[in-house]
Amino acid sequence: MMENEINETEPLLINYDRRTDEINIEDNHQLIESEQQQSSSGQSLGFWSVIFLTVNATLGAGLLNIPYSFDNSGGIVFALILQSIHVLLVICSLMIISFGTKISKVNSLQNLIGYYCGSSWSNLCACSIFIYSYGACITYLIVIGDQFDKILEFYYGVDYYKYWYLHRDFLVMTIAIVAILPLCISKDISFLRFASFIGFLSTFYITLLVMIEYIKLPSINAKIRTEPNRWTDIFKVLPVLTFSFQCQTSWVPTFAETKNSSNLRIFLMIFFSMFICFLSYSWTALFGLLTFGSSNIQKDMMQNYDPRDPFVAIGMVLLIIKTIVVYPVLLYCGRIVIEQLFPFSDNTQQSKRRNSIRITCAIIWVVTSATLAIYVPNIGVAINYLGSLANLFVFILPGLCLYMILFDERQFQMIKHEYGFLANKSLILVISTLFISYGIGVFAYSICLSILEIVQEQMVLEQHTFY
């Protein structure tokens, strides 16, 4: 057990002036120093451990949907250009968050937002993190159920449902309680650096699988879309990209367990993490479309493959393992929000109560999310909704933090000391405005796109029912 466990139940106490919504940072200077001294002892997450954790938390259900989304937005070329721009913005976002975390010494994104933007924005961020993390957990459990359905159909045929112990609902609930729940009751996520390596290898296998199947399967002269039907279709990939590259909520607690990282080291950790994700998504989209073509690719890429192929079956099993490993990271981010409602002291009695609340929270979270995953087996629209909410973490809130630094001379001087000529107030204003505007625009577009897809699916269902 690491000595420097993330103290998620004792967040940084920041004094808010609610009339002006400003943060009195100076009053918390001694508290920050004490936290820094407390965290100076103990082990630290290594360079590659941080990368494994970040990649593992980033690559998820978006990997299955990315080929369809790339094609739906006008083809692989347009999507790759847009993805490249998007990744550069995500890297900048993570650098902003890293700098803020170094100064504030907080261990959660909502505390970071509270440090710079005030209690109102912190509460909004906390609620959004809870909703996003919970929704993502449901989505991942749906993915687990889908993989079990395909594997069992191969071994037992289409009538496998006649066995109660092979039902989707029973298997999803069993996996959630037996495999996922034990990983969710720990105080911190440092132990996941070993499990995340397994998840990393699982993702690598999935990306390798699409190339293997492209070589193995007979050529069908698949036609790939080269341009969008309408120029506005290009932006259909944005919600999926935002969802697929969202790691800000888990980055703060992960980064909090590193020690004395230089700016270059921080940048390299972020760059390699995002570069691995970029290659994984691009590789999967390219070979998925080359294999099946625009007319056959489905929203869940694994639906296109034959589960009787042993390589595909192994990929499905590894996808289940990878999803199991990602789940606790998301629950940890959401659990911090709940545990901050119970600020206990460090005495033995309060520590026992804190542990019981943590375990109870994990049990309720896992059981309820598994129940909803059983009755809401559709990840298509869910990804768009989660992608719209992810804009708050990826662009809007980091941009707002950067903007608030302009009004704090002490913070600005620290940036100037760290980044030199890059710490220009005009440049900071432009970057923060760009992040906020871009995030709001993509958020609104994603919500509208999700609503439109729901309406269209409902209309198609009604037409089939009528005829």
C-alpha positions in Angstrom: 0.0 0.0 0.0 1.4 3.4 -1.0 1.9 5.9 1.8 0.8 8.7 -0.3 -2.7 7.5 -1.1 -4.9 10.1 -2.6 -6.9 11.6 0.3 -10.1 11.9 -1.6 -12.3 12.5 1.4 -10.4 15.5 2.6 -10.4 18.0 -0.3 -8.5 21.2 -0.3 -10.4 23.7 1.9 -10.7 26.9 -0.1 -12.4 30.0 1.3 -14.9 31.3 -1.2 -16.3 34.8 -1.1 -19.8 34.0 -2.4 -20.7 37.7 -3.0 -17.9 38.2 -5.5 -17.3 34.4 -6.2 -13.6 35.0 -5.8 -11.2 32.5 -4.2 -9.0 33.7 -1.4 -5.9 31.6 -2.3 -3.6 33.3 0.1 -5.6 32.2 3.1 -5.0 28.6 2.1 -1.3 28.9 1.5 -0.4 27.2 4.8 -2.8 24.3 4.1 -1.3 23.9 0.6 2.2 23.7 2.1 1.1 21.1 4.6 -0.5 18.9 2.0 2.7 19.3 -0.1 4.8 18.1 2.9 2.4 15.3 3.6 2.6 14.1 0.0 6.4 14.4 -0.3 6.9 11.1 1.4 6.1 7.7 -0.1 6.3 6.3 -3.6 5.3 8.0 -6.8 3.7 6.8 -10.0 6.3 6.2 -12.7 6.5 7.6 -16.2 5.0 4.6 -17.9 2.6 3.9 -15.1 1.0 7.2 -15.7 0.8 6.5 -19.4 -0.7 3.1 -18.9 -3.3 4.5 -16.5 -4.2 7.4 -18.9 -4.4 5.2 -22.1 -6.4 2.7 -20.2 -8.9 5.3 -19.0 -9.1 7.0 -22.4 -9.5 4.0 -24.8 -12.9 2.5 -24.2 -16.3 2.1 -25.9 -15.3 4.8 -28.4 -12.9 2.3 -30.0 -15.8 0.2 -31.1 -17.8 3.1 -32.6 -14.9 5.1 -34.2 -15.0 3.3 -37.7 -18.7 4.0 -38.2 -18.3 7.6 -36.9 -15.3 8.3 -39.2 -17.3 7.1 -42.2 -20.5 8.9 -41.1 -18.6 12.2 -41.0 -17.5 12.0 -44.6 -14.6 9.5 -44.8 -11.3 8.6 -43.2 -9.4 11.6 -44.6 -11.7 14.3 -43.2 -12.1 12.5 -39.9 -8.3 12.2 -39.4 -7.8 15.9 -40.1 -10.4 16.8 -37.6 -9.1 14.2 -35.1 -5.6 15.7 -35.3 -6.8 19.2 -34.5 -8.9 17.7 -31.7 -6.0 15.9 -30.1 -3.8 19.0 -30.1 -6.5 20.8 -28.2 -6.8 17.9 -25.8 -3.1 18.0 -25.1 -3.3 21.7 -24.4 -6.2 21.0 -22.1 -4.3 18.4 -20.1 -1.3 20.8 -19.8 -3.5 23.5 -18.4 -5.0 21.0 -15.9 -1.5 19.7 -15.0 -0.2 23.2 -14.2 -3.3 24.0 -12.1 -2.9 20.7 -10.2 0.7 21.4 -9.4 -0.2 24.8 -7.9 -3.4 23.8 -6.0 -2.2 20.3 -4.8 -5.8 19.1 -5.3 -6.7 15.5 -6.2 -9.9 15.9 -8.2 -11.1 18.0 -11.1 -13.9 19.5 -9.2 -11.5 20.8 -6.5 -9.3 22.2 -9.2 -12.3 24.1 -10.7 -13.2 25.3 -7.2 -9.7 26.6 -6.6 -9.8 28.8 -9.7 -13.4 29.5 -10.5 -15.4 29.3 -7.3 -17.9 27.1 -5.5 -20.7 27.4 -8.1 -18.5 26.1 -10.9 -17.0 23.5 -8.6 -20.5 22.1 -7.8 -21.5 22.1 -11.5 -18.3 20.2 -12.3 -18.9 17.7 -9.5 -22.4 16.9 -10.6 -21.3 16.6 -14.2 -18.5 14.2 -13.3 -20.9 12.1 -11.3 -23.4 11.9 -14.2 -20.7 11.3 -16.8 -18.8 8.6 -14.8 -22.0 6.8 -13.9 -23.2 6.9 -17.6 -19.9 5.7 -18.9 -20.0 2.8 -16.4 -23.4 1.8 -17.7 -22.1 2.0 -21.3 -19.1 -0.2 -20.5 -21.4 -2.8 -18.9 -23.5 -2.8 -22.0 -20.3 -3.5 -24.0 -19.6 -6.5 -21.7 -23.1 -7.8 -22.3 -22.7 -7.5 -26.1 -19.5 -9.5 -26.1 -21.0 -12.3 -24.0 -24.0 -12.5 -26.3 -21.7 -13.0 -29.3 -19.4 -15.5 -27.6 -22.3 -17.6 -26.3 -24.1 -17.6 -29.6 -21.0 -19.2 -31.1 -20.7 -22.0 -28.4 -24.4 -22.7 -27.7 -26.2 -21.4 -30.8 -29.0 -18.9 -31.0 -31.0 -20.8 -28.3 -28.5 -20.2 -25.6 -31.1 -18.0 -23.8 -33.0 -21.1 -22.7 -30.3 -21.6 -20.0 -30.9 -19.1 -17.2 -27.2 -19.0 -16.2 -26.4 -17.8 -19.8 -28.8 -14.9 -19.8 -27.3 -11.5 -20.5 -28.8 -10.0 -17.3 -27.4 -12.7 -15.1 -23.9 -12.6 -16.6 -23.7 -8.8 -16.5 -24.7 -8.7 -12.9 -22.4 -11.5 -12.0 -19.4 -9.9 -13.7 -20.2 -6.6 -12.0 -20.4 -8.1 -8.5 -17.6 -10.7 -8.7 -15.0 -9.1 -11.0 -15.6 -5.3 -10.9 -16.8 -4.6 -7.3 -13.6 -5.9 -5.6 -11.6 -3.4 -7.7 -13.8 -0.5 -6.7 -13.5 -0.5 -2.9 -9.9 0.7 -2.7 -9.1 4.2 -1.4 -7.0 5.1 -4.4 -6.3 4.0 -7.9 -2.5 3.5 -7.6 -2.9 -0.3 -7.6 -4.5 -0.1 -11.0 -1.2 0.7 -12.6 -0.6 -3.0 -12.8 -4.2 -3.8 -14.0 -4.0 -1.0 -16.5 -1.1 -2.7 -18.2 -3.4 -5.7 -18.9 -6.0 -3.2 -20.3 -3.3 -1.6 -22.4 -2.4 -5.0 -23.9 -6.0 -5.8 -24.5 -6.4 -2.5 -26.5 -3.3 -3.3 -28.4 -4.7 -6.7 -29.3 -8.0 -5.2 -30.5 -6.2 -2.7 -32.8 -4.0 -5.6 -34.1 -7.1 -7.8 -34.6 -8.6 -5.4 -37.2 -5.5 -5.7 -39.3 -5.3 -9.5 -39.0 -8.9 -9.8 -40.0 -8.3 -7.5 -42.9 -5.6 -9.8 -44.2 -7.5 -13.0 -43.4 -11.0 -12.2 -44.7 -11.6 -12.5 -48.5 -11.6 -9.2 -50.4 -15.1 -7.8 -51.0 -13.9 -4.7 -52.9 -15.2 -2.6 -50.1 -16.0 1.0 -51.1 -15.1 3.7 -48.7 -16.7 7.1 -48.5 -14.3 9.8 -49.6 -16.4 12.9 -49.0 -19.4 13.9 -46.9 -22.9 14.1 -48.4 -23.2 17.6 -46.8 -20.4 19.7 -45.5 -22.0 19.7 -42.0 -21.6 16.0 -41.8 -17.9 16.5 -41.1 -18.8 17.6 -37.6 -20.8 14.4 -36.8 -17.5 12.8 -35.5 -17.0 15.5 -32.9 -19.1 14.0 -30.1 -17.4 10.7 -30.5 -14.0 12.3 -30.5 -14.7 14.2 -27.4 -16.0 11.1 -25.6 -13.1 9.0 -27.0 -10.3 11.3 -25.8 -11.9 12.4 -22.5 -9.5 11.6 -19.7 -9.5 14.9 -17.7 -11.6 13.5 -14.9 -9.1 10.7 -14.2 -6.0 12.7 -15.1 -6.1 14.9 -12.0 -6.1 12.0 -9.4 -3.5 10.2 -11.5 -1.3 13.3 -11.9 -1.7 13.9 -8.1 0.3 10.8 -7.4 3.3 11.9 -9.4 6.1 13.8 -7.7 8.2 16.8 -8.8 7.4 16.3 -12.5 9.1 18.9 -14.8 7.2 20.6 -17.6 9.0 18.5 -20.2 8.2 15.2 -18.3 4.5 16.2 -18.0 4.3 17.1 -21.7 5.9 13.8 -22.7 3.5 11.8 -20.5 0.6 13.6 -22.0 1.9 13.4 -25.6 2.7 9.7 -25.5 -0.6 8.9 -23.9 -2.6 10.8 -26.6 -0.4 9.6 -29.4 -1.0 6.0 -28.5 -4.8 6.8 -28.4 -4.6 8.6 -31.7 -2.8 5.7 -33.4 -5.3 3.2 -31.9 -8.4 5.0 -33.0 -6.9 5.8 -36.5 -5.7 2.3 -37.0 -9.0 0.7 -36.0 -11.0 3.1 -38.2 -8.8 2.6 -41.2 -8.7 -1.2 -41.3 -12.3 -1.5 -40.1 -13.5 0.5 -43.1 -11.1 -1.2 -45.5 -12.4 -4.6 -44.4 -16.2 -4.0 -44.5 -16.7 -0.8 -46.4 -19.0 2.2 -45.8 -22.2 0.2 -46.6 -21.5 -2.6 -44.1 -19.7 -1.1 -41.1 -21.9 -1.1 -38.0 -22.0 1.3 -35.0 -20.3 -1.5 -32.9 -17.4 -2.6 -34.9 -17.3 -6.0 -33.3 -20.7 -6.8 -34.6 -19.1 -7.1 -38.1 -16.8 -10.0 -37.1 -17.5 -13.7 -36.9 -17.3 -14.9 -33.3 -16.4 -18.4 -34.6 -13.0 -17.0 -35.5 -10.7 -17.8 -32.5 -8.8 -14.5 -32.9 -12.1 -12.6 -32.7 -13.2 -14.7 -29.7 -10.0 -13.8 -27.9 -10.5 -10.2 -28.8 -13.9 -10.2 -27.3 -12.7 -11.8 -24.1 -9.8 -9.2 -23.8 -12.3 -6.5 -24.5 -14.3 -7.7 -21.5 -11.1 -7.7 -19.4 -10.2 -4.2 -20.5 -13.7 -2.9 -19.7 -13.5 -4.4 -16.3 -10.2 -2.6 -15.6 -11.5 0.8 -16.9 -14.7 0.7 -14.7 -13.0 1.3 -11.3 -11.2 4.4 -12.6 -14.6 6.0 -13.6 -16.2 4.9 -10.3 -13.3 6.5 -8.4 -13.9 9.8 -10.1 -17.6 9.7 -9.3 -17.0 8.4 -5.8 -14.9 11.4 -4.8 -18.0 13.6 -5.4 -20.0 11.6 -3.0 -17.4 11.2 -0.3 -16.8 15.0 -0.2 -20.3 15.3 1.2 -18.9 13.6 4.4 -15.7 15.4 5.5 -14.5 13.2 8.3 -11.5 13.8 10.6 -8.6 11.3 10.9 -9.6 9.6 14.1 -10.2 5.9 14.2 -14.0 6.0 14.5 -14.4 8.5 11.7 -12.0 6.4 9.5 -14.1 3.3 10.0 -17.2 5.3 9.1 -15.5 6.6 6.0 -14.5 3.1 4.9 -18.1 1.9 5.4 -19.4 4.8 3.3 -16.8 4.1 0.6 -17.8 0.4 0.4 -21.5 1.1 0.5 -21.1 3.7 -2.3 -19.2 1.2 -4.4 -21.9 -1.5 -3.9 -24.8 0.8 -4.8 -22.9 2.2 -7.8 -22.0 -1.2 -9.3 -25.4 -2.9 -8.7 -27.5 0.0 -10.0 -25.3 0.6 -13.1 -25.5 -3.1 -13.9 -29.2 -3.1 -13.5 -29.6 -0.1 -15.9 -27.2 -1.7 -18.4 -29.5 -4.7 -18.5 -32.5 -2.7 -19.5 -30.8 0.0 -21.6 -28.8 -2.1 -24.1 -27.9 0.7 -26.6 -24.6 2.6 -26.7 -25.1 4.6 -29.9 -27.0 7.6 -28.6 -25.4 7.2 -25.1 -22.0 8.0 -26.6 -23.3 11.2 -28.2 -24.8 12.3 -24.9 -21.6 11.5 -23.0 -19.6 13.2 -25.7 -21.6 16.4 -25.2 -21.1 16.3 -21.5 -17.4 15.6 -21.9 -16.9 19.0 -23.6 -17.4 20.5 -20.1 -14.3 18.7 -18.8 -12.2 18.8 -21.9 -12.6 22.4 -23.1 -15.0 24.6 -21.2 -13.7 24.2 -17.6 -10.0 24.2 -18.4 -10.5 27.3 -20.6 -12.3 28.9 -17.7 -9.5 28.1 -15.3 -7.0 29.7 -17.7 -9.2 32.7 -18.0 -9.5 33.2 -14.3 -5.7 33.3 -14.0 -5.7 36.6 -15.8 -7.3 38.1 -12.7 -4.8 36.7 -10.2 -1.4 38.3 -10.5 0.2 35.7 -8.2 -1.0 32.9 -10.4 0.0 34.7 -13.6 3.5 35.3 -12.3 3.8 31.6 -11.5 2.9 30.8 -15.1 5.3 33.3 -16.4 8.1 31.7 -14.3 7.2 28.2 -15.6 6.6 29.0 -19.3 8.5 32.3 -20.0 7.5 34.1 -23.1 4.4 31.9 -23.5 2.9 33.5 -20.4 1.4 36.5 -22.3 -1.9 37.8 -21.1 -3.1 38.4 -24.6 -2.2 34.9 -25.6 -3.8 33.4 -22.5 -7.0 35.4 -23.3 -7.1 34.1 -26.8 -6.5 30.5 -25.8 -9.0 30.5 -23.0 -11.7 32.1 -25.2 -11.0 29.6 -27.9 -11.4 26.7 -25.5 -14.6 28.0 -24.0 -16.2 28.9 -27.3 -15.2 25.6 -29.0 -16.5 23.6 -26.0 -19.8 25.4 -25.9 -20.3 25.0 -29.7 -19.5 21.3 -29.7 -21.7 20.8 -26.6 -24.7 22.4 -28.3 -24.1 20.5 -31.5 -23.7 17.1 -29.8 -27.0 17.6 -27.8 -28.9 18.5 -31.0 -27.4 15.6 -32.9 -28.4 13.2 -30.1 -31.9 14.4 -30.1 -32.2 14.2 -33.8 -30.9 10.6 -33.9 -33.5 9.7 -31.2 -36.3 11.3 -33.3 -35.2 9.5 -36.5 -34.9 6.1 -34.8 -38.4 6.6 -33.3 -39.8 7.5 -36.7 -38.2 4.4 -38.3 -39.6 2.2 -35.5 -43.1 3.7 -36.0 -43.0 3.1 -39.7 -42.0 -0.6 -39.2 -44.8 -1.0 -36.7 -47.3 0.6 -39.0 -46.5 -1.6 -42.0 
